[in-house]
């Protein structure tokens, strides 16, 4: 299991790029950027280019609703060419309140929408013509790039519930999930994705984890409950938390000293995660301590699943 770093983009662009460069120097497997209300993650990753060699680059995630799949395919392939083939394209439907409230796009049949979207996106990234006249997406044509065209980036689907987990296994290169503990990952996420991927290449299982190396785990979880607790009210997260018997996002936080967090990391590896995507939280000193500790684990690359 490898370890990547999710990078907060709520800062000036040069600082975001510097954080990607720092992640590369520290030895993280991938640097991840999300699509929120600021910088465009694919444009930022293209801007990094050769400035951060030796590290994978990923989006976690680009929402599907605001971007036509052919437009996203063109942008992703442009970024892929700019970064020398190191891109992983994480996509997902986001959440109804965010999509309708921000973009004015009607949220309807999200599972059908994602299936239609992938029917167009995946072949377009591979350089094939598409003819999709689905119930929620129409896409005709392809992306014409001069030779040599960049390789198609792996597509990872953000998923928490059964239908999207199945689509992740059936249609993409893997899943990105979050707000889950190792037990829930082993019991619900990994079996659904691997079962749907039967006969295909083994899918990636990327797990976003909020973590802090701290001497006061209770305070850390209370802080996450205060600043991130609204995530637990979004339906897809809420259903996943209820499935795993967890009151809120704070109950998934990895908090404690280095020994405690190393045990938690091992449990995720044993549960079938192929990558942990670290989101560090806490006061500046604790964040720095957390990033340094997880960077040590990333460089050690010692987290294969325990033998059965």
N, C-alpha and C positions, 0 to 999 in steps of 0.2 A: 504494500500500500504506500502510495506517495502522498506528499503533503503540499498543498498549494496555499496561496495567500489571497484573500479577498481584500481589495484595496478601496478605501473610502474615497469617493470622487468629489466630496464636498469641500474642495479647495482649489486654488489656482491651477491651471493646466500644467505649468512647469513643475509644480509640486507633485501632481499625480504621476507624471512621467518619471520624476525622480524616484517615487516610491516603487514603480515597476522596475527601474534599474536597480534599486536597493534589494528588491526581492530576488532578482537574478544573482546579485553578489552574495546574498545570504544562502543561496542554494535551494530555494523553493522550486518545486517542480513546475508550477504554473502560477501566473499572476492573473487574477480574475477581476473584471470590471462589470458593474451592473448598469442597467438603463433605468435611471430614476428621473429626476427633473432637471438635470444639468448636462454635463458633457455627454456626447455620443460615444459609447464604448468602442465601437468599431473604428471610428475616426481616431480616437486616442491611441488605440493599439497600432493603427497604421502609422501614426506619428512616432511611436516608439521605434519601429523598424529595427535597424541594426544597433540601436543604442543599448539594447538589453539582450545581448546574445545568450544562447544557451538556456533559455527558459520558455516553457510553453505559455501561450497567451489565450485567455478565454473570456467569453461573455456569459454572465450569470445574473440576469438573462436579458435577451432582447425580446420584448413583447411582440406577439404575432399580429394582433389586431391592427395596429397603426401602419404596418408596412406590408405591402403586397409581396408575396413570396418571390416573384421575379426581381423586384427591386432589392429585397434583402439578399438574394443570391448574388446579384451584381456587386453590392457593397461588400459582402463577405469575401468574395473572390478577389476583389481589389485589395482588401486588407490582407488576405492570405498571400498575395503576391508581394505586398510591401514588407511582410514579416518573414518571408522565406519559408512558408509552409508550416508555421508554428501555431496556427489558429485552431481553436476549438470553438464551435458556434453553439452556444447554449440559447435555446429559445423556449418560449412558453406563453400561455394565454394570459398571464398576470391575473388580475382580480376584477370582478365586475365593477365594484365601486371606483376603482382607479381608472379603468378603461372608459367607462361611460362618463364619469365625472370629468376626466381630463381631456379625452379625445372626442367625446360625443359620438362614439361608435356604439351601436346597439349590441349588447352582450346577449347572444342567443346560441344555444346548443354548442357549448365550448368543446365538448369531446368531438363532435362532428366537425367543427371548425378546425381543430388541430389535425385531425385525420386528413381533411381536404388540403390543408396548408402543407403538410408533409408530402402529400402526393405531388405537389408542385415543386417545393423547395429542394427536396433530396435529389431528384434527377437533374434539376437545373444546375445545382452545384457540381454535378458530375459531368456537365457539358452536354446533356441530352435535351432534345426538344420535349416540351411537355404539352399535353392537351388535356387539361383538367377542367371539367365543367361540373363541379361539385355543387352540393346544396348550399355551401357558404363561401366557396372560393372558385373563381374562374381564372385560369392562367393558360395562355396560349403562346407558344414560342420558346425561346431559350436565351442563353447568354452567349454571345459570339465574341470570344476573346482571341487575339492573335496567338499563334504558337510561339513558344511553348506555354500553354495555359497552366496556371497553378493547380496543384492537386485539390480535390474537394476537401474542405475541412471536415473533421468529424462533427456530426450533429448530435447534441445532447438535449434531451427534453426535460424541462422542469415538471416534476410529477409528484403527487402525494396520494391521490386516490386510485382505485383499481383500474379505471379505464385508461387514464393517462400513463400509469405504470405499465400497462399492457402495450400501449402504443410505443412507449419508449423501447421496450424489448423487441417488438415486431418491426418497427419502422426506422429506428435511429441507432446510433452507436452507443447509447447509454442514457443514464438518468442523472439529473441533478435534483437532490431533495434536501430538505432542511427541517429544523424543528423536530428532530427525531433522536431518540436515544438508541444505543446499540441494540437493545432488545427488540424495539420496534423495527429497526432496520432488518434484523435477522428473521423476524417473524412475518413481516408483511411486505417490505420493499423488495428485498433481494429475491425471494421466491417468485414474486409476481413478474419481475423484470427478466430473470433467468428463464422462467417457464415460458414466457412469451418469445424469448430469443432462441428457443430450441432449434438447432440446425444452423444457426448463424454464428458469426464470430462472437466471442464472449463480450458482453456489453460492459462499459464503464459504469461504475456506481460511485458518483461523486456526492459527498455529504457535506453540506455547509454546517459548520459548528461554531457557535459563539462560545468563546473560551477566555479565561483569564487565570494566570498564575497569581494567586493571592493568598494572604494569610487570613482572610475573612470571607469564606465562600458564601455565607448567608447574606452579607451585605452586597456582594456581587450579584447574586440572583435577584435580590430585591431591586437593585438598580436596573437590571435588565427588564424586570417586570414593570417598572415605572416608565422606561423610555421606549421599550419595544413591545409592551403588553398588548397594544392595539392589533398586532399581528395575529393574536389569538382570536380576534373577532372576525377575521376574514374567513369565509366559509371553508375553503379548501384546507387551510391550516387548522381551523377549528375541528373539522372532521378527523383529520389525522391525529391531533392531540387527544380527542375523545377516544379514538380507536386504541390509542396506547395508554389510556387512563391517566393523562397528564392535565393538570388544571390550566397551565399556561406555558408560553414560550420559555419563561424563566426556569421551568423544570427540566429543560433540555440542556441548560448551560453547563459547560465543563468548568468547574471552579475548584481550586485547591492548590496545594503545593505541587512541585514538579513530579514527585513520586505518584501522587494521586492522578495527575493528568496523564502521566505515562501509562498507568493502568487503564484509563479510559480510552486512550488511543489504541492500545492493544485490543480492547474489546471491540472497537469498530473494525479493526483489521480482521478479527476472528468472525465478525458478523457478515463479512463479505464486501465491505467498502474497498474500492480500489484507489480512492483519494479522499482525504479530508481537506476541505476548503476552509481554512482558518479565518474567522472574523474576530479579531481581538477587541476586547472591551476593557473598561476600567480607567482609573486615573493614568496619566501619562507614564509614570514609573512602572505601573503594573502592565500596561500595554507593551512597553519596551521589553520588560522581562518575559512576557508571553511570546512575543515575536521571536526573541532570541532563543527561547527554549524550543519552540516548534521548528525553528530553523535548524537547530541541532538534530532534532529528530528527522527532518527532511534530508539533511546531509548524510545521516547514518543509514537511511533507506533500509531500516531493519524490521519493517513491519509486514512481513508475510503472515498469512493466517497460521495459527497454531496447528500442528499436525493432529489429525483425527486419530 
